[in-house]
Amino acid sequence: MKHLLTALTLVCCLALTAPVWAATQTFGPDFSRFTVEVPDGWTAKANDGGCQITSADEGSSVSIQVAKNGGKSAAELAKLIGDNLGGKIVKTENDGPNQSSIYAEIDGVRVVVMVFVDGDKFAAFTMAGSDTDTMQKIAGSLQDAK
């Protein structure tokens, strides 16, 4: 999991200004727990394998999921996730067997899905909406739970 979160942090550029953050929260399956900082005014809800973090105006959201990969590569997993989005896939990037991204548009909303594979598990980080600065800061706050 450490490699997955490190990759997410490196991929997501952090803005220079610091928002006001609520308490750090812990999510994820028992085999791979993680912490993430949730900005004030955003709501985090646990779900199977991770969490969904949504802005107060519901115009932006971040989903973080961790699961077993079933032997699939990052590209295969990203394609599966992209197919399930139901929108228009604009671009796919495969950065080797362990990292892949899907860029899509769903009902006029920009969506980015980044998939990272580490051994027998994967992490999928999905950003939807226009508040990219805050979503990138959320990504940058990801850490392995201790």
C-alpha positions in Angstrom: 0.0 0.0 0.0 2.9 2.3 0.7 3.9 2.3 -2.9 0.3 3.0 -4.0 -0.1 6.0 -1.8 3.4 7.3 -2.7 2.5 7.1 -6.4 -0.8 8.9 -5.8 1.0 11.7 -3.9 3.6 12.0 -6.6 1.1 12.1 -9.4 -1.1 14.7 -7.8 0.5 18.2 -7.7 -0.1 20.1 -4.5 -1.2 23.7 -4.6 0.8 26.1 -2.4 -1.9 27.5 -0.2 -3.2 25.4 2.7 -6.9 25.0 3.2 -8.5 24.5 6.6 -8.7 20.8 7.3 -10.9 18.7 9.5 -9.5 15.8 11.5 -7.6 13.1 9.6 -9.9 10.1 9.0 -9.1 6.4 8.4 -10.7 4.3 5.7 -10.0 1.2 3.6 -10.2 -2.6 3.9 -8.6 -4.4 6.8 -5.7 -5.5 4.6 -4.8 -2.0 3.5 -6.0 0.9 5.7 -5.2 4.5 4.8 -5.7 8.0 6.3 -6.8 11.1 4.4 -7.4 14.7 5.5 -10.9 16.0 4.7 -11.3 19.8 4.1 -13.8 21.7 6.3 -17.1 21.8 4.4 -16.5 18.5 2.7 -18.2 15.3 3.8 -16.4 11.9 3.9 -18.4 8.7 3.9 -16.9 5.2 4.3 -17.8 2.6 1.7 -16.7 -0.9 0.8 -12.9 -0.6 0.3 -12.5 3.1 0.9 -14.4 6.4 0.9 -16.2 9.1 -1.0 -15.4 12.7 -0.1 -17.8 15.3 -1.4 -17.7 19.1 -1.4 -20.5 21.0 0.4 -22.0 22.2 -2.9 -21.7 18.6 -4.2 -19.9 20.0 -7.3 -16.7 18.0 -6.7 -15.9 14.6 -5.2 -13.0 12.3 -4.6 -13.4 8.5 -4.3 -10.5 6.4 -3.0 -10.9 2.6 -3.3 -8.5 -0.2 -2.3 -9.1 -3.8 -3.3 -7.4 -7.0 -4.5 -6.6 -6.9 -8.2 -7.3 -10.5 -9.1 -4.1 -10.6 -11.2 -5.2 -7.7 -13.4 -2.9 -4.9 -14.6 -3.5 -1.2 -13.9 -4.6 -0.8 -17.6 -7.1 -3.6 -17.3 -8.5 -2.3 -14.1 -8.7 1.3 -15.4 -10.6 0.0 -18.5 -13.1 -1.8 -16.2 -13.6 1.3 -14.1 -13.9 3.5 -17.2 -16.5 1.1 -18.8 -18.5 1.4 -15.6 -18.5 5.2 -15.5 -21.0 5.4 -18.3 -19.6 8.6 -19.8 -17.4 9.5 -22.7 -13.8 8.3 -22.4 -11.7 11.2 -23.6 -8.2 9.8 -23.1 -6.4 6.8 -21.6 -2.8 6.8 -20.4 -0.9 3.7 -19.5 2.3 4.5 -17.6 3.6 0.9 -17.4 2.0 -2.2 -15.9 1.5 -0.6 -12.5 -0.2 2.8 -13.3 -3.0 3.8 -15.7 -5.3 6.7 -16.0 -8.7 7.4 -17.6 -10.0 10.8 -18.4 -13.7 11.0 -19.1 -16.6 13.4 -19.3 -19.9 12.4 -17.6 -22.9 14.8 -18.1 -20.5 17.7 -18.7 -18.4 16.9 -15.6 -14.7 16.1 -16.0 -13.6 12.9 -14.3 -10.1 11.5 -13.8 -9.5 7.9 -12.6 -6.0 6.9 -11.6 -5.3 3.3 -10.9 -2.1 2.0 -9.2 -1.2 -1.7 -8.7 1.1 -2.9 -6.0 1.4 -6.7 -5.7 -2.0 -8.3 -5.3 -3.9 -5.1 -4.5 -4.7 -1.9 -6.3 -5.9 1.6 -5.4 -8.2 3.7 -7.6 -8.4 7.4 -7.0 -11.2 9.2 -8.8 -11.7 13.0 -9.0 -14.8 14.5 -10.5 -15.7 18.2 -10.6 -14.0 21.5 -10.9 -12.3 22.1 -7.5 -9.1 20.5 -8.7 -6.9 22.3 -6.2 -8.7 20.9 -3.2 -9.0 17.4 -4.7 -5.2 17.4 -5.3 -4.6 18.4 -1.7 -6.8 15.5 -0.6 -4.7 13.2 -2.7 -1.5 14.7 -1.3 -2.7 13.9 2.3 -3.1 10.2 1.7 -0.9 8.0 4.0 -0.8 4.4 5.2 -2.7 4.0 8.4 -0.4 3.1 11.3 
